Amino acid sequence: MAKLTPLSFAASLMISSALVSPAAFAQEAPVTQNPGGADTPINEAEQEEIEISGPGAGGNSEIVVRGRFIPNPIRATAEVLSVLSEADIARTADGDIAGSLQRVTGLSVVGGRFVFVRGLGERYSLALLNGSPLTSPDPLRRTVPLDIFPTSVIASTTIQKSYSVDYPGEFGGGAINLTTKSVTRDPFFKIEFGVGGDTVTTGQLGYTYFGSSTDFTGFDNGARSLPRGLADAFASGNPITTGTNFSASEIRDLTASLANANTTLIQRNNDIPVNFSGQLSGATSFLVGDVNIGVVGAAGINNTWRTRGGIQQISQGIVPINGVDTLLPDIDFRYLTTENRIVVNGLFGLTADVGEHKFKLTNLFIRDTLKDASIREGFDARVSDTRLINRSRTTWFERQLFNTQFVGEMKFDRLRLNVRGSYANSQRNAPYERTFDYTFNQIAGDFVNDLQSAGESSRIAFSELDDNVYGANLDLAYEADIGIPITFSGGYAYYKNDRISVRRDFRFLSAQGALPFAVSQQRPDFLLSDFNVYTYDVRLVETSGSNGAAAYDAGLEVHAGYLQFEAELTEGLRLQAGVRYEDGDQFVTPLDLFGLGGSNLDATNIKKDDWLPAATLTWNFADDMQLRFAASKTIARPQFRELAPQQYLDLEFDRTFFGNPYLKNSRLINLEARYEYYFGQDERLTAAVFYKDIRNPIENLGFRQGDNFFTTFANAPQATLYGAEIEVVKYFDLDVLGGTFFEQRRMLWAGNYTYTNSNVEVTADDQIADPLSGNLVPATAIFRPGGFALTGQSDHIANLQFGMESTGDRLSQQTLLISWNSNRVTNRGPAGQPDFVEYTGPRLDFVWREGFNLFGKLGELKFEARNLLGTDYVEFQQLNSSVIRNNAYDIGRGFQVSASLQF
């Protein structure tokens, strides 16, 4: 039987609770709270031998695991993983999980939101919440933008890089499992508040618009609600055009009914406000008979401002100049964009411990609202080579996620039964997406917009998206002894995701022709005033569906089952192996929104079943060392937004995307070997090599349709990826230096480096589906022949941490953080042009945390300084000596001060 030491008891609780996740180790590492509030791991070095008394999904309670210094989650699991504990998250002080994850070996974060694992893009990363499927609060993506999860509601994060069959088969780069905070041993109530800003935004020039008086909360007061008449017109199922459905008078009334100045007029703000955040959290527990009930809750708001000012250029094609191929900026704008982002979050959880059975209900609410105002000036050769153009944009994006999960973990002697059920709803509402194009008139010496001429227009769009995810899992594990200790496990998983998206696009036109010259000089809200609407017969003209689908219906349903075993073949040698079967049915169907005879856009239907084997061999050959060897087969399905033939604007990259309905699944073969050496408490050296073979990888592809530039997606024939990574964490006691300052202090040196090389292979014999027609064409017509790197892949990723911290009773911690990614491709270049390449450069951050005691209550002060090197963002194309800056802007240096007090 297993030894019942305090540590093994804590470990068994951790492993048994981890059964809520597909693998057994996605829970927070056991920690103790020191009197100053710092989290420090339990001293595992004092344990000579630890035997874990509860299997995970496929673990074995009778398997004796050696290792004095190997941390519990890593020692117990058969897989290759990294654990980001609550203490790790607190040290880096990143306000969201995406920021913390970029410190993990092999991980990089693109656009501050999406995690790339070992150079594989967000579509290859699986995100889970407490082990259950997680829908994205940005429904344009099925993958989750991890910057919406505040660190205050997350207890730990596990990144599993080798596949095991109890995970979903969509596992390319890795799985990121977020574990929400659970009930602690002692009741607590905590208040946090912070303010901050950056040198480019705070107190500087920016743009904004009124919207409504409650916008700062992330909820508008109804000012952007559809006018009743327009809502009825939408519900009629008819296009809003003059004719049999609507009279000219009715359309004028609809046009005049729109909210005008509050959604249209961009105003200069010479003193952009500071960022602020606030968070309340607490937990308690109590007995009801023999049942231990726990309650945990959290609520918070984060209001941030970001101004980006820079250059956006697009080249129409390659032009020979003096015999040298050259790129010219046919579209060349200077711009200033200000975003106000408000994230509101809430967490409520209940737990019940009934003997050895545990039950958990978790509810999570996140609302992510983005208010954007942008003005750009420059030249567009599609309109005129000489006329200066002024383009303005106002948007309001409401993205909302509600997720509820139930977990039951039951133990019956040698049998464990786990059940999970989850439901998540994600919504995106974008009312009043407005744009205005004015051109400069030499005679007037002013910008004009007559709502008719080329380059002069006004447009508005309304879009809604609703996304639902249902998940259910049943897992069984049975401990046996057939001469060797072995655990057999199996399970069934059900996943269903359905989505509907509707977008209505309109242009404002004057039925009387071009507006009078004096009227055309008016500012946007006057231009579309009720007076002008009725005097000059300005009408809404529906253009929905003219560029792609006005609406689409999408769904993904997966039935899956797996069988797995884990056995100790001989002392210190463990094998976990199994196979998963998945039957997936995915569709995206463009909808005929107006019932006019069907959509001329092709639907997608991908129905595939897959057998996905995986095996990991772990050799724990010394008390502080082990080797792992892993092999698996996995898949990657296209995301809905990659399939849907509908335009959407991605504000992060300020680019319009358009789906490709002819995409198909990618298949991956994954191989890995990893060495782990834990040479002291909290200290380690790990090294790994990895290889992936990918059939039909999905690549971002720039393309041109008419005069418009878009980003779409296409399957390349084949790609390979290989690389190596290394990580070192070492502490040094500073007592030897003498003096009161160095008493009870230690220094941290930590670093990791990942090298990745990928090669997309395209030959003249390969054929793929054309993104626009679906016809089979030579792959060299879409991609340049030869080999090139996968989009989003950096050859080099490096992170360094240097810090000092107190080992005494009071929290005191100072950390310098350095991160660097080498250049990476964001888009394949259109029409034979060079690829779009992103430069993010080095980043230097500093975090200082100090504990204090106020009236007997523990508190913490925190100071953060970000991007101290002032590294800017540049996306560019380069051909010979010519350079096109597709998107370049200043980021600035960021500073934040926060305080928390725990009762």
N, C-alpha and C positions, 0 to 999 in steps of 0.2 A: 504493500500500500504506500501511497505517497506520504512523505513527511509533512506534518502540519506545522510549519514554522510561520511566524507572522508574514514573512515575505511570500511563502508559497500560498498562504491563504489569500493574500492580496492578488497574487498572480492568478489564482483560480477564479476569483471574482472577475478579474479583468478579462480572462479568456472566455469565461462563460458568457459574460455580457457582450463580448465581441462577436458572438454568434449572430447578433442582429445584422452583422455585415457579412458579405459573401466570404470573406476570409477572417481568420480568427484574431487578427491583430490590429484592427482598425480602431482601437479604443485608446484613450489617453494612457500614457505610462503612469504607474503609481507615483504619486508625489507626496511630499510632506510640506507643510507650510511652516516656514521659520517665523519667529516672532516679528521679524521686520517685514514680512509679507512676501519674501522671495520664494519661488518654488524651487525646490531642490530634490533630485531623485533619491529614492530610498537607497541606502548604502548596500549595494549588492555585493561589493567586494568582501563583505564579512560573511557571506554565505558560501560554504565550501561546495555544496551540491544542492540543486533545486530541482524538485520533481513537481511538475504541474498537474494538479488534480482535476483538470477539466479540459476536454478537447474543444477545439474550435470546429469549424465546418471541415471536418476531415482530420482534426488533431487527435491525439491519443493520450489519455490521462496516465497510462501505465508506462509510457515511454520516458526513460530517465534521460534528461538532457544535461550534458556537462557544460561547464563554462562559468568561471567565477565572475568574470567582468562583462560578459555579453548581456546587454540589457534584455529584460524580459520579453518585450514584444518581438525583438529581432531574434533572440535565442529560440523562442517557442515556435515561430513560424517556419515553414519550409520554403518560403518565397524570398525573393530579393526585394527589399523594401527600405524606405527611409521613413522615420517618424519625426514629425514636427510637433513637439510637446508644447504644452501651455507655457512652460518656461522659455522654450525657444522662441515662441511667438512674442512673448513679453520682451525678450532681449532686443529683438530687432525693432520692436515698437511700431511695425507697419500697421496702419489702421485697418487694413483688410487682408484677407487670406492670400490674394494674388500677390501682394507685396512681400509677404512672408515666404511664399513658395519660390520666389526667384532666388532665394538664398540656398535652395536645396540642390545637391549635386545633379547636374544634367538637365535642370529645368530653367527655362527662360519664359518671360511674360511679354507677350506682344500687345502693344496698344494699352498696356497697363491693366489688361483684363483677362486675356486668354493665355492659358498655359501650354507651352510647347515642351514635350518630353523628348529629350535626346534628338532634337531637330525635327520631330514629327509634329505637325500642326494640330490645332485644336480639335479637328475632326477625329484625330486618332487618340484623344485623351478621354477617358471615361470619368465622369464625376458622379459621386454618390453622397447621399446625406444619411448618416447612420446606417449605411449599407443598403439603402433603398434607392430606386431610380429617382433622379432629380431633374425636373423640367427647368428650362431656362427662363428666368424672368425677362430676358431679352428674347422674345419668341422668334425673332428673325434667325436665331440659332438654336439647334438642339443641344449644343454644348453650352456649358454654363460659364458666364463671365464671373470669375471668382472674386472680382473686386467688390461685388455687392454684398459679400458676407463679412460683416464686421468681426474683428478678432474677439470682441467682447462676448459673442455668443458661441464661439468655437472653443472646445476644450483641447482638441488635438486634431492633427491631420496626418493620415498615413498615405504614402505614395508607394504603391506596389508596382515594380517595374517588370517582374516576370509573371506570366499568366498562370492562373490555376482555374480549374474547370468550374469551381463554384462561383466564379465571376461571370457576368455577361460576356458574350463572345466578341463584342465590339471593344477590343482591347488591342490597341496598336502600340502606342508609346508607353502607356501605363494607366493605372487607375488611381484617382485621388478621392479618398474617402474622408469627408468632413464629419467629425463627431461633435455634436452639440453638447453643451455643458449639462451635467447631471447633478443630482442632489449630492451635496458634500456631507462630510461627517458632522460638521457643526453648522447651525443656521447662520446666515449672514444677509446683510443688505448693503449694497455698494452704490455709491454715486460717483459719476465721472463727468468731467466737463473739460473742454479744450478749445483753444482759439489758435489760429494760424493764418498763414498766407504765403505768397511767393513774390519775388522781386519783379516779375513781369506783370502780375495781375493786381495784387493788393495795393490800393491807394493810387493805382495808375489808370490811364485812359482805357475804357472799355465801352462796349455797346450793350444795351438792354432795351426792353420794351415793357410796357406796364402789365399786360395780361390781366391779372386780377389781384385784389388786395391780399389774397391768402397764398399766393404762389410760393412764398418762402417756406411754407409747410410741406410742399410737394403735392398739395391738393388745391385745385382752383375752386373758386366759389360758385361755379356754374356759368361764368362769363363765356366759356368756350363751348357750352352746350349747343347742340344744333337748334336753330330756330324751329319752332313747331312746323311751320310750313315746309321747310326744307326736309325735316325728318319725315313728314308725310310723303313728300315727293320721292325720297329715297325708298320708302317702304312700298311705293306703288309698283316698283319693278320696271319702271320706264326710264329711258335716258332723258335727261333734262335738256331738251332741245326744242326750239320753236317748231310747231307742227301740230300733228293730231293729238299729242299728249298734253302739251302745255301751250297756252297762248303767249304772245309777246308780253302782254300786261302781267300775266302770272310770273313769267320769268324775271321781269323787272322787279316785281315785288320780292321774289326770292333773293335776288341780288342785293336789294336794299336792306333786306332783313339780316344780313351777315354782320357779326361783330366787326367793327371797322378799326377805329383808331387804336383801341387797346390791343389788337393783334397785329397791327400793321406798322405803326410809327416807331421806328428805331430811334432811340435817344442816346446821346453822348453822356457817359458817366465818367467824370474825371477822377473819381475816388471810389473804385470798386471796393466793396466791403470785405472785411476779414472773414475767413472761414470759421465756423463754429460747430461743435459737436457736443452731445450730451447723451448719457447712458445711465439707466437704472437697472440693477440686477439684484436678485436675491433668491434664496432657497431655504427650505426648512423641511423637517421630517417629523413624523409622529406615529405612534402605535394605535391601531384600531384592532383590539384583541391581540392576536398573534401576527397581524399583518403590519409591516412597516410601510407607511405611505410617505412618499416624498413629493415635494412641489418645488419647481424651479421656474423662474420667470425673468424676462429681460425686455426692455424697451429702450429705443434710442432714436436719435436723429443726427444726421450729418449733412451740413449745408456747406458746399464748397463752390468756389468760383475759379474759373480758369480762362485766361485770355491767351489766344494764339495769334500772333501777327507774323506774316511772312510772305512767301512766294508760292504760287501754284502755276506750273507750266505743263503744257502738253504739246508734243510734236505730232504733226499730221503724217510725217513720213521722212524717209531718208532722202536728202538732196545732195547731189555731187557739187562741190564748190572747189574750183581749181583742181579737179581730178580727185578730190578727197571726199569720201562719204561723210556727210555732216547732218546733225540733228538741229533743227531750228524751232524755237518756241512759237508755234503758230497760235497758241492760246497762252497768254502771258498776263497774269494778274497779281497785284499786291492786295493782301486781305487782312482784315482784323475780325476775329471771331471771339465772342465771350459766351461761355457756358456757365449756367448756374445749375448745379446738380444737387438734388436733395434725396437722400436715402433714409427712409423710415423703416425701422425693423422692430419686430416683436417676437418673443419666444415664450411659449408656455408648455411645460411638461409635467407629467404625472408619472410616478413610478410606484409599483407595489411589489414587495417581496413577500412571497407566501412560502415559507420553508425554503426549499432549494429552487423554487420556481420564481421567475422574475418577469414582470410585465411593465411595459413602458409605452406611454402615449406622448408623442411630441408634436407640437403645432408651431409652425414657423410662418411668419408674414414678413414680406419685404416689398416695399414700394420704392422704385427707383425712377425719379422724375428728372428730365433734362429740359431746361429752357435755354434756347439758343438764339442769338442774334448775330448776324454776320453781314459785313459789307465788303465788297471787293471791287477794285477798279483796274482796268487794263484793256488789252486788245484781244479780239477774237477774230482770226482771219476768216472764219466761216461767215461772219457778218460784214466785216470791213477791215482792211489793213490799216486804216487811218483814223477811224472813229473810236474815241475813247468810250468804254462801256462801264456803267455803274450797276452792279448787281447786289441786291439786298435779299436777305432771307430771315424769316422768323419761324421758329418751330417750338413745339411743346410735345414731348414724348412721355407718356405715362406707361411705365412697365411695372407690373405687379405680379407677385408670386405668393400663393398660399399653398402650404405643404403640410399635410397631416399624416402621421405614421403610427402604426401600432405594432409592437413587438412582443412576442411571448416566447420565453426561454424556459423550457421544462426539462427536468432531469429525473429519470427513473432508473436508478442503479446504473447499469452500463449503457443505457439508452438515453440519448438526448433528442428532444424534439423541439424545433424552433419554427415559429410561424411569423410571417411579416406581411403586413398589408399597408399600402400607401395610396394616397390620392394627392395630386398636385394640380392646381389650376394656375395658368399663367396668361396674362392679358397684356396687350399693347394697344394703346389708344393714342392716335396722333391727329388731333383736330387742328384745323387752321395752319397747315403747312403753307406758308405764303412766300412767294418770290416776286420780285419786281426787277425788270431790266430797263434802264434808261441809257440813252446814247447822248454824247455831247454834241450840241449844235453850235457851230461857230458863229452863226448870225445872232443867236440869243445869248451866246456866251454862258450857256447853262445846259444842264442835262434835261432831256425831254423824253416823254413816253406818250405816244398818241394811241396806244393800244392796237396799232395796226402794222406799222412799219417793221421791217426786219430789224431784229435786235431790240425792239421795244415791245414789252409785253407785261402782263400781270397774270399770275397763276395761283390757284389755291387747291389744296388736296385734303381729303379726310380719309383716314384709314383706321381700321380696327382689326385686331387679331385675337383669337381665343384658342387656347391650347390646353388640353387635358391629358394627364398621364395617370394611368392606373397600374399598380404593381402588386403582385402577390407571390410569396415564396413559402415553400415548405421544405425544411431541411431535417434529415435524420442522420444520426451518427451512432454507431454501435462499436463498443470496445470489445475486442476478442483477443484470445491468446491461442495461437496455432503453432506453438513452439517459439514464436517471436511475438512480441506485442504488436498489435495491428488494430487500426480503426478503419471500418468501412463506413462510408458516408454516401449519401445520395440526396437528390432533391428535385423539385419541380419549380419552375419560375414562369410567371406570366407577366407580360409587359404590353401595354396598349397606350398608344399616343395618338390622339386625334386633334386636328387643327382646322380652323376655317379662317380665311383672311379675305378681307374686302377692302378695296381702295377705289375711291371716287376722285377723279381728276377733272379740273375745270380751267378754262381760260376766260378772261374778261375781254369782251370785244364790243366795240361801238357799232351798232347796226347802221348808224348814219355815216360810217367811214371814219377816217382819221379824226381824232379830236382837234378842235381849234388850237392853233399854235399856243396861245396864252394858257389854255387849260392844260395842255400837255406838259407845261413846266411846273405844275403843281406837285406838291409832295404826295406820297402814296395815299395817305388817308383822305386828303382832299380830292385826289384823282378819282377815288371810288366813293365819294360822298353821295348821299341820297340825292342831292341836287343834281350832280352830274349824271347819276344813273337815270333819272327821269327826264332830264333836259336833253341829254345826248344819246339816250337809248342804249346805255351800257348794260350788257346782258352776260350772264353766265352761259358758257358754251361747254357742254360736257365732252371731254376727250378720253374718258375712261376706256381702257382696253385698246387704245390706239397704239400703245407701245407695250405689248404684253397683256397678260390676263388682268382683268379688273377684279377677279376673285378666284380663289382656288380652295379646294378641299383636299386635305392630306391626312394620311394615317399610316401608322406602323403597328403591327401586331406580331408579337413573338411568343411562341411556346417553346420552352426549353426544359431539358432534363439532363442530369449529370450523375455519373457514378465515379467514385474516387476512393482510393485507399492511401493510408499513410502507415508505414511500417519501419521499425528499427531492424534493419537487416543484420547488423552486428553492432557491437557497442560503438556509439558515436557516428554511425552511418545510417541516415534516414532517407527513405525514398517516398515521395508523394507523387502519385500518378493517377490519371483519370481521363475521361473523355466526356465531352458535352455535345449534345445534339440541340440544334436550334432550327426552328421552322419559322422563317420570317416572311411577312407579306407587307410590302410598302407600296403606297400609291400617292401620287399627286395628280389631281384632276382639275384643269382649268374649268371654271364655271361660266356658263352663258348667263351673265347677270341680268340681261334684259329680255331673255326668251326670244331672240331674233333668229333662231335657226341653228344654234350650236356654235361652239368655239372652234376656230380653225387652228388652235394650238394643240399640240400633241400631249396626251396624258402619259404619265409614268406608272408602270406597274412592275415592281421587282419582287418576284416570289422565288425565294431560294431556301433550301435547307442545307445545313452544314454539319459535318462531324468535326469537332475541334478537340484534338488530343493535347495533353500537356503533361510534363513530368519535370520534377525538380529533385536532384540528389544533393543532400547536404552532408558533408563530412566534418564533424566536430572533432578534429584530430588532436586538439589540445584544450586546456581549460580556458584559454583566451583567444583561440583561433578557430576559424572554420572556413570551408570552401563550399561553394554552391555551383551547380551546373544545371541549367534550365533549358528546355526546348518546348516549343508550342506552336500551334497554328491558330490564327485568329482572323477576324474580318473587320472591315470598316465600311459602314453603310453611308451613302450620301445623306447630307442633311436636307431638310425640307427646303430651306432657302437656297440650297445649291441646285435643287430640282425645279423649283417653282418658276415659271416664265413670267415673273412679275418684277417690276423695278422697285428698288428700295434704296434709300440713302443711308449710308453708314457714316454717321457724324465723326466717328473716331478717325477714319481715314479720309473723310470728306470726299467720298466716291460713291457713284451709283453702281449697284450690282444688279445682275440679271441672271436668273437660274438657267440651267441646262437640263431639259427633261430626259436627255438620252444617256445620262450617267448610269454606271453600274457599280456594284460592290467591289471593294478592293479585298484582296486576300494577302495575308502576311504569314511568313515563316519567321519565327523568332528564336534566336540562340543567344545564350549568355553564360559567362563564367565569372565568378566573383570571389574575391578573397577578403576576409574580415579579421582584423586583429584588434582586440580590445585590451590595451596594455595598461589600463588604469581606470579608476572610477571616472565615468563620463568622458573617457579618452579613447580614441580609436584611429585606426588606419584601415581604409577600405580601398580596394582597387577592382575594376571590372573591365571586361571586354564584351562587346555585343555585336550582333549581326542581324540584319533583317532583310528579307527578300519580299518585295511588294509587287503584286500583279495588279495592274489597272489603278495606280495611284491617282488621286484627284488633285489637279493643279489649278491655281488661279491663273486666268488668262485674260489679258487685255484685248479688247476687240472694238471695232468701230462699226456702227450701224447708221448709215447715212452720215450726218454731220456730228453724231453723238458718240462719245467715248464711254464704254462700260467695262466693268470687270465681270467675267463669267467664269465657268469652270469646265474642265475637260479631263477625261481619263487619258493619261499617258500609258503606253504599253507596259512598261516594266521599270522598276527602280530597285536599287540595292542601297543599303545603308549600313555602315559599320563604324565602330569607334571604341574609345576607351575613356574611363573616368577614374579619378582618384580623389580621395577625401582624407584629410588629417584634422584631428581635433586634439589639442594638447593644452593642459593647464600647468602653470608654474607658480608655486608658493612664493610670495614676496616677503614673508617674515624675515628671511635671511638678510634682507637689505637693511634691517634695523629701522628705528624711528617709529613714532606713534602712527604716522600716516600709513605705513605698510603693514602694521599689525593686523592679523586676521584678514589679509587680502590676497587674492591670487590673480594671475594674468591668464587670459585666454588667447591662444593663437589657433585659428581655424581657417581652413581653406579647402576649396574643391575646384577641380578643373575637369572639363569634358571636351574631348576632341571627337568630332563627328564628321564623317565624309559620306556624302550621298551622290548617287549617280542615276539620273533618269535616262534610260536607254531608248533611243528612237532610231529606227533604221528605215530604209526605203521600202522594205517588205511589210512593215507594220501598217495595219489599217485600224482606224478608230472612227467613232461617230462624230460627224461635224456638229458643233454646238448649236448652229443655227438651223440646219436642215434635217439632221438626224441621219443623213446618207453616209454610207461608209466611204471614207476618203483616205488617201495615204496619210499616215501620221505626220509626215514631213510637211504636209500642207498646213498643219496646226502648230506643230512644234518644230524648232530647228533640228536638223539631224545631228547625230553624235550624242554626247553626254553632257549633262548639266545638273546642277544641284536642285534638290526639292525646294519648292517655295517655303519660306519660313525657317529654313535650316541655317544655323550659324555653325561654321567650322569650329569655333572656339567659344566656350563659355567658362568664365572664371569668377569665383567669389572668394573674398578674404574678409576675415573678422579679427580685429585686435581689440581686446577689452580688458578692463580690470573690474573686479567685483569683490564685495565683502563676503567673508565666510562666517561672520559673526551674526549677531541677532538682528541687526538693522540692514535693510536693503540699501545697497549702494552699488551702482553698476554704470560703467562708462564703456561704450562700444563704438569703434570706428569700423564702418562697413564699406567695402569696395566691391563693385560688380562690373563686369564687362562682357559684352557679346560682340563678336565680330560681325561684319556686314552679312545681311541675308537678303534673298530675293523675295519680294512681296507679290510680284505679278510677272508672268511671262509677257514680254513686249509684243505689241500688236504688229501685224503685217511686216514681220522680219526685223523689227526694231530690237535694240538691246533690251534686256530685262530691266524691270524696276528694282532698284536695290535700296535697302534701308540701312542707314547708319544710325546707331543709337549711342555708340561710344562708351567711355568709362563713366562710372557714377560713384561719387563719394558721399556717404551719409555718416552722421554722428548722432548717437542717442545717449542721453544721460538720464538715469533713473535714481531717485533718492527716496527712501522711506522716511516717514516722520510719525510722531505720536501726538495726537491732538485730543486732549481730555480723555486719555485712555483708549482712543480709537486709532487704528492703523490707517495710515494714508500713504499716498505716493505722489511725488512730483516728477514730471517727465518733460524733458526738452529734446526736441528733434530738429536736426538740420539736414536737409535733403539736397542732393545734387550740388554739392559745394563746388564742384569744378565748373559748374555752369554749362554742362554739355547740352547742346541743342539737338534738335531732330532734323534729319535730312533724308528724303527719299529722292533718288535721282536715277537718270539714265546717262550713260557715257558711251560715246562713239568717237574713236580717235581723240581729237582735242576738244570736241564739243560736249557740253554737259547740259542736260535738261533737269532742272530742279522741279520734280513733280509735286513735291510738297516739302517745304522747309520752314521751320518756325522756331522761335526762342522758347525755351522751357522755363528758365529762371531758377533761382535758388529758393527752396522752401523752408519755412521755419514754423514750428508749432510748440506751444506750451500747454500742458494739461495737468490736471490734478484729480485724484480720486480719494475717497474716504470710505472705509468699510466699517459697518456697525455690527 
